Amino acid sequence: MRKITLALGTLLLLGLLAACGGGSPDSFEVIDVFPPDGYHGFTKSDVIEIEFSAPVDRSSLAAAYRSISNELKPGQVTFTFLEDDRKLRITPKTPLDYSTNNAYRLYRFEIGTELRDTRGRPLKEPLSVTFTTLRLFKIRVLSLPQFDGIIAMAQSGTGTQIVVSDDATYLAAGDGDHDETFFGYLGFPFPEGMVEPAAAYLRLYSSLKRGAPFQHLGRLGFELMDLGSELSSGDALNPPLVAVSVFEDGTGYQTGTYLDYELTDYLNEAFNRGLSRLDLRLAFENKTNSDGSADGVFFFTREAVEQNRADADLLPVLVLVYYAP
């Protein structure tokens, strides 16, 4: 009977200790932390959170918290206790800066054993965390072969006729000798790991111009699209995802030169929609002027390079600037 009584007493004591807070009888400990030590990719919207095994004595935090990073020093952060003082949230008053290149930007903070829980027990071990924010990358992206192509659309007595070509050596926008309309398409994949887009610039090489497209058809518009898994006839009829805001009006337009267009708003829109690419349709404001003559602009595709009809540096390129861990 005495052994049973002692066993029950031990279990009750352990239960009381668990109720009062975890850790050993003379200390408490960290059971979770974000970001963990060595973490890459802390964003401007993130906050630091530390969960303890027992409620913290708030008055002990001032002596326990320190940082060698100016942005994380005590006067530059806000401390908030949550969940009955078992969780500490540390919020920078100013969002932490990202790296301005692809090198890591380090931040450090520490909570020492001066920290006490509400029973007066010290933190079992000091917490030291080093982490980095996002890095800045700038890359050149080529359009995927299955998306750089043309779609021709014509009206006939039997209705609308649409022909899709995703293996042509050029992409074109304009109208043809039989008043058919040509649309050009491009699909630039986003890089893996992109967390925040920053900027996008499209560079085209104007390989050919036929007729007087800007005089007869108006401005050339760059339309943001969602082309799905492949080019299809619907891509000639579907409206753009957003109002067209990027145009070429033809002023000073010359063949044999490079043309540059900023597409940052389109990049942000596509990324925020959860798309995996920046898809574009090149189309003039007026689909045809019905004069029986061709007016259009032409650009090389990857197929032209593969067939030795153009050099690689003449291909459409998206210069993409973005943040990633």
C-alpha positions as CSV (number, residue, x, y, z in Angstrom):
1,M,0.0,0.0,0.0
2,R,2.8,2.4,0.8
3,K,4.5,1.9,-2.6
4,I,1.2,2.6,-4.3
5,T,0.8,5.8,-2.3
6,L,4.3,7.0,-3.2
7,A,3.7,6.3,-6.9
8,L,0.5,8.2,-6.8
9,G,2.2,11.1,-5.1
10,T,5.0,11.2,-7.7
11,L,2.4,11.3,-10.5
12,L,0.5,14.1,-8.8
13,L,3.8,16.1,-8.4
14,L,4.6,15.6,-12.1
15,G,1.2,16.7,-13.1
16,L,1.5,19.9,-10.9
17,L,4.8,20.7,-12.6
18,A,3.4,20.3,-16.0
19,A,0.5,22.5,-15.1
20,C,2.8,25.2,-13.8
21,G,5.0,25.1,-16.9
22,G,7.4,22.9,-18.8
23,G,11.1,22.5,-18.5
24,S,13.1,21.2,-15.6
25,P,12.1,22.1,-12.1
26,D,14.7,24.9,-12.0
27,S,14.3,26.3,-15.6
28,F,12.1,26.8,-18.6
29,E,12.9,26.7,-22.3
30,V,12.1,27.7,-25.8
31,I,9.9,25.3,-27.6
32,D,9.5,27.0,-31.0
33,V,10.9,30.1,-32.8
34,F,10.3,31.8,-36.1
35,P,12.6,32.5,-37.9
36,P,14.8,29.5,-36.8
37,D,18.5,30.0,-36.7
38,G,19.9,30.0,-40.2
39,Y,16.6,30.9,-41.9
40,H,16.7,32.5,-45.4
41,G,13.9,34.6,-46.8
42,F,12.4,36.8,-44.0
43,T,10.0,39.2,-45.6
44,K,8.8,42.7,-44.8
45,S,5.5,41.3,-43.6
46,D,7.0,38.7,-41.3
47,V,7.4,39.0,-37.5
48,I,9.6,37.2,-35.0
49,E,7.7,34.8,-32.7
50,I,9.1,32.8,-29.8
51,E,7.1,30.2,-27.9
52,F,8.2,29.2,-24.4
53,S,7.3,26.3,-22.2
54,A,6.0,28.5,-19.4
55,P,4.6,32.1,-19.0
56,V,7.3,34.8,-19.1
57,D,8.0,37.4,-16.5
58,R,7.7,40.5,-18.7
59,S,9.9,42.6,-16.5
60,S,12.9,40.3,-17.2
61,L,12.8,40.8,-20.9
62,A,14.7,44.1,-21.0
63,A,17.8,42.6,-19.5
64,A,17.6,39.4,-21.6
65,Y,17.0,40.7,-25.2
66,R,19.9,42.1,-27.3
67,S,20.8,42.5,-30.9
68,I,23.9,43.6,-32.9
69,S,21.6,44.6,-35.8
70,N,20.6,48.2,-35.6
71,E,17.1,47.5,-37.0
72,L,16.5,44.9,-34.2
73,K,17.9,46.8,-31.2
74,P,15.4,47.2,-28.4
75,G,14.3,50.7,-29.4
76,Q,13.6,49.6,-32.9
77,V,11.2,46.8,-32.2
78,T,7.9,46.3,-30.5
79,F,7.4,43.5,-28.0
80,T,4.0,41.8,-27.7
81,F,3.1,39.0,-25.3
82,L,0.5,36.5,-26.4
83,E,-1.1,33.3,-25.3
84,D,-1.0,34.0,-21.5
85,D,2.6,35.3,-21.9
86,R,3.9,32.0,-23.3
87,K,4.6,33.6,-26.7
88,L,6.6,36.7,-27.5
89,R,6.2,38.5,-30.8
90,I,8.9,40.9,-31.9
91,T,7.9,43.3,-34.6
92,P,10.4,45.6,-36.3
93,K,9.1,49.2,-36.2
94,T,10.5,49.6,-39.8
95,P,10.4,46.6,-42.1
96,L,13.8,44.9,-42.4
97,D,15.7,45.9,-45.6
98,Y,16.2,43.3,-48.3
99,S,19.6,42.7,-49.9
100,T,20.3,45.0,-52.8
101,N,21.9,42.1,-54.7
102,N,22.2,38.3,-54.5
103,A,24.4,38.4,-51.4
104,Y,22.8,37.6,-48.0
105,R,21.8,40.4,-45.7
106,L,22.2,39.1,-42.1
107,Y,20.2,40.0,-39.0
108,R,20.9,38.6,-35.4
109,F,19.2,38.7,-32.1
110,E,19.6,36.9,-28.8
111,I,17.6,36.2,-25.7
112,G,19.8,35.3,-22.7
113,T,19.3,33.4,-19.6
114,E,18.4,36.6,-17.8
115,L,14.9,35.9,-18.9
116,R,12.7,34.5,-16.2
117,D,9.3,32.8,-16.1
118,T,6.6,33.9,-13.7
119,R,7.9,31.4,-11.1
120,G,11.3,33.0,-11.2
121,R,13.1,30.3,-13.1
122,P,15.7,31.2,-15.7
123,L,15.7,30.3,-19.4
124,K,17.5,27.0,-19.7
125,E,19.7,28.0,-22.6
126,P,20.2,31.3,-24.4
127,L,18.5,31.7,-27.7
128,S,20.6,33.0,-30.5
129,V,19.2,33.5,-34.0
130,T,20.8,34.6,-37.3
131,F,18.6,35.0,-40.3
132,T,18.5,36.7,-43.7
133,T,15.9,38.7,-45.6
134,L,15.2,38.3,-49.3
135,R,17.9,38.7,-52.0
136,L,17.6,40.7,-55.2
137,F,18.1,38.8,-58.5
138,K,18.1,40.1,-62.1
139,I,17.8,37.5,-64.9
140,R,17.1,37.2,-68.6
141,V,14.2,34.9,-69.5
142,L,13.4,33.5,-73.0
143,S,9.8,32.8,-74.1
144,L,8.9,29.1,-74.0
145,P,8.8,27.6,-77.5
146,Q,5.2,26.4,-77.1
147,F,4.0,29.9,-76.6
148,D,6.0,32.1,-79.0
149,G,4.0,31.9,-82.1
150,I,1.2,33.4,-84.1
151,I,-2.6,32.9,-84.5
152,A,-4.3,34.0,-87.8
153,M,-8.0,34.9,-87.7
154,A,-10.1,35.5,-90.8
155,Q,-13.8,36.0,-91.5
156,S,-15.5,34.0,-94.2
157,G,-18.9,32.9,-95.4
158,T,-18.8,30.0,-93.0
159,G,-17.8,32.1,-90.0
160,T,-14.5,32.9,-88.2
161,Q,-11.6,30.8,-89.2
162,I,-8.6,30.5,-86.8
163,V,-5.2,28.9,-87.5
164,V,-2.8,28.4,-84.6
165,S,1.0,28.1,-85.3
166,D,3.3,27.6,-82.3
167,D,6.3,26.4,-84.4
168,A,6.8,29.4,-86.8
169,T,10.2,31.0,-87.0
170,Y,8.6,34.4,-86.3
171,L,5.7,36.0,-84.5
172,A,3.7,38.7,-86.1
173,A,1.0,41.2,-85.4
174,G,-1.0,43.0,-88.1
175,D,-3.2,42.0,-91.0
176,G,-2.6,40.1,-94.2
177,D,-3.3,40.4,-98.0
178,H,-6.8,38.8,-97.4
179,D,-7.6,41.0,-94.5
180,E,-6.9,38.2,-92.0
181,T,-5.7,39.3,-88.6
182,F,-2.4,38.1,-87.0
183,F,-1.7,38.0,-83.3
184,G,1.7,37.4,-81.8
185,Y,2.3,35.5,-78.5
186,L,5.0,35.2,-75.9
187,G,5.1,33.2,-72.6
188,F,7.9,33.9,-70.2
189,P,8.2,31.5,-67.2
190,F,8.7,32.8,-63.7
191,P,11.8,31.5,-61.9
192,E,11.4,29.0,-59.0
193,G,11.6,30.6,-55.6
194,M,10.4,34.1,-56.7
195,V,8.7,35.5,-53.5
196,E,8.2,39.2,-54.6
197,P,8.4,40.6,-58.1
198,A,10.2,43.9,-58.6
199,A,10.3,44.8,-62.2
200,A,10.0,43.5,-65.8
201,Y,11.3,44.8,-69.1
202,L,10.6,43.3,-72.5
203,R,13.2,43.6,-75.2
204,L,12.3,42.9,-78.8
205,Y,14.3,43.0,-82.0
206,S,12.3,44.4,-84.9
207,S,13.3,42.1,-87.7
208,L,10.7,43.1,-90.3
209,K,7.9,45.6,-91.0
210,R,5.4,45.2,-93.9
211,G,3.2,48.0,-95.2
212,A,2.3,50.9,-92.8
213,P,0.9,49.1,-89.8
214,F,1.0,52.1,-87.4
215,Q,-0.7,54.4,-89.9
216,H,-3.4,51.8,-90.9
217,L,-4.0,49.8,-87.7
218,G,-3.1,52.2,-84.9
219,R,-1.0,51.4,-81.9
220,L,0.6,48.0,-81.2
221,G,-0.7,46.8,-77.8
222,F,1.0,44.4,-75.5
223,E,-1.9,42.5,-73.8
224,L,-1.6,40.5,-70.6
225,M,-3.0,37.0,-71.1
226,D,-3.4,33.6,-69.5
227,L,-2.5,31.2,-72.3
228,G,-3.1,28.0,-70.2
229,S,-1.0,25.0,-71.2
230,E,-0.7,25.7,-74.9
231,L,-1.7,28.1,-77.6
232,S,-5.3,27.5,-78.8
233,S,-7.9,29.2,-81.0
234,G,-9.5,30.7,-77.9
235,D,-6.4,32.8,-77.3
236,A,-7.4,34.9,-80.4
237,L,-10.8,35.6,-79.0
238,N,-10.3,35.9,-75.2
239,P,-10.0,39.4,-73.8
240,P,-6.8,40.5,-72.0
241,L,-6.7,40.0,-68.2
242,V,-6.5,43.7,-67.6
243,A,-6.9,46.9,-69.6
244,V,-4.0,47.3,-72.0
245,S,-1.5,49.9,-70.7
246,V,1.6,49.2,-72.8
247,F,1.7,50.4,-76.4
248,E,4.1,51.0,-79.3
249,D,2.8,54.0,-81.3
250,G,5.4,53.6,-84.1
251,T,7.1,56.9,-83.5
252,G,10.7,56.4,-84.7
253,Y,10.0,52.6,-85.2
254,Q,12.7,51.1,-87.3
255,T,13.6,47.6,-88.4
256,G,16.9,46.2,-87.3
257,T,16.8,47.8,-83.9
258,Y,16.0,46.8,-80.3
259,L,12.8,47.9,-78.6
260,D,12.3,48.1,-74.9
261,Y,9.0,48.1,-72.9
262,E,8.4,48.2,-69.2
263,L,5.9,45.5,-68.0
264,T,6.2,45.8,-64.2
265,D,2.5,46.3,-63.7
266,Y,1.8,43.2,-65.8
267,L,4.3,41.2,-63.9
268,N,2.7,42.1,-60.5
269,E,-0.8,41.3,-61.9
270,A,0.2,37.9,-63.2
271,F,2.1,37.0,-60.0
272,N,-0.8,38.2,-57.7
273,R,-3.1,36.0,-59.8
274,G,-1.0,33.0,-59.1
275,L,0.1,32.5,-62.7
276,S,3.4,30.8,-63.4
277,R,4.3,32.9,-66.5
278,L,4.0,36.3,-68.0
279,D,1.9,35.7,-71.1
280,L,1.5,38.4,-73.8
281,R,-0.5,38.9,-76.9
282,L,0.7,41.4,-79.4
283,A,-2.2,43.0,-81.2
284,F,-2.9,46.3,-83.1
285,E,-5.8,48.4,-82.0
286,N,-7.5,47.8,-85.3
287,K,-7.5,44.2,-86.3
288,T,-7.6,45.0,-90.1
289,N,-8.2,48.0,-92.3
290,S,-9.8,45.8,-95.0
291,D,-7.7,47.3,-97.8
292,G,-6.4,44.0,-99.2
293,S,-2.8,44.7,-98.4
294,A,-0.6,43.4,-95.6
295,D,0.5,45.6,-92.7
296,G,2.4,44.2,-89.8
297,V,5.5,43.8,-87.6
298,F,7.6,40.6,-87.2
299,F,9.9,39.2,-84.5
300,F,12.0,36.1,-84.4
301,T,11.2,33.0,-82.3
302,R,13.3,30.2,-80.9
303,E,12.5,28.1,-83.9
304,A,14.3,30.7,-86.0
305,V,17.5,30.2,-83.9
306,E,17.1,26.4,-84.1
307,Q,16.9,26.6,-87.9
308,N,19.8,28.9,-88.1
309,R,17.7,31.8,-89.4
310,A,18.5,34.2,-86.6
311,D,21.1,34.7,-83.8
312,A,20.1,34.0,-80.2
313,D,20.6,37.6,-79.2
314,L,17.8,38.6,-81.6
315,L,15.1,36.7,-79.6
316,P,12.5,38.4,-77.5
317,V,13.8,38.6,-73.9
318,L,12.2,39.4,-70.6
319,V,14.6,41.0,-68.1
320,L,13.1,40.0,-64.8
321,V,14.0,41.6,-61.4
322,Y,12.7,39.8,-58.3
323,Y,13.3,38.9,-54.7
324,A,13.9,35.4,-53.5
325,P,15.5,33.7,-50.5
